[in-house]
Amino acid sequence: MILSFHPCFEAGKNIICAGRNPGIDDLAAIKSASAVILPQGCGESLYQMAVENCPKVFPNFDMKFKYPGKKGQIGLFKKEAVPFPKTSFFSSVAAFNRECGKNRDFFPFVFKFNWGGEGENVYFLNSFPELRKILQKAVKYEKTGQKGFLIQEFIPSKGRSLRVVAIGGDFFSYWRVLPDKTGMCAGLGKGAVIDYDSDIPLQKIAISAATDFCIKTGINLAGFDFLFPSGSGEKEPLFLEINYFFGRKGIGGSEKFYKILVKQILLWLASTGAD
């Protein structure tokens, strides 16, 4: 019996777990299933229950929960020895002040809070006033229990980044480009526009890098962000971020996304022999 917690994938048994923690009935259903299909926004409690009690679970979110947050992703990039911008993590504003002191001659740089995705909580800083303002914001977050941030080398990239989306065995790519083609690359929600056609050879290189990374890590549903430094002649993409819950506009919208997802789930089920 196939068990689906995904509202858009109909299986032998279907359960909706959104907005609640999994319970005894969910555990019993998982234990009796030959395979479990989980939603993209699956929480850690449901995921761990599924993988601990069923040998076949889609999608594979092992890396999402083993290497959480932006700090975790940097740790994963280091583990897999892939290139990424120089990055330092600070557990608090006090730690940043203590470790950096007055030696802050590193503008411009990118400041990232340890949570959020799709360009949220990411800032391009180019002056001390901007830094002071964002550190004040970090102090406010710390009072609510949200701690930790990264400072990352700014990579000039003509105001664009490359998104590579992995859905099962399918990979899709497109550039996200700021209209003025300057500054820090941004997501579509921050004013970037989609470009499917530029630098196809670079897109293929990034797809190859994402494919290799997915093979090594088991990731089979995520949006990878890459940078190609401008003016360096460097053809190896820098891994920037992994988004396990990503926007669908670049791959044709939600309807197309779900068609691809269902197809890939069926192919995955066939490959595992689950029924």
Secondary structure, DSSP 4 states (H G I P E B T S, - for coil): -EEE--TT---SEE---TTS---HHHHHHHHH-SEEE--TT--HHHHHHHHHH-S-EES--HHHHHS-HHHHHHHHHHHTT-----EEEESSHHHHHHHHTT-----SEEEEESS--TTTTEEEE-SHHHHHHHHHHHHHHHHTT---EEEEE----TTEEEEEEEETTEEEEEEEE-TT--SS---GGGT-EEESSS-HHHHHHHHHHHHHHHHHH---EEEEEEE--TTS---SPEEEEEESS--SGGGT-HHHHHHHHHHHHHHHHHHHT--
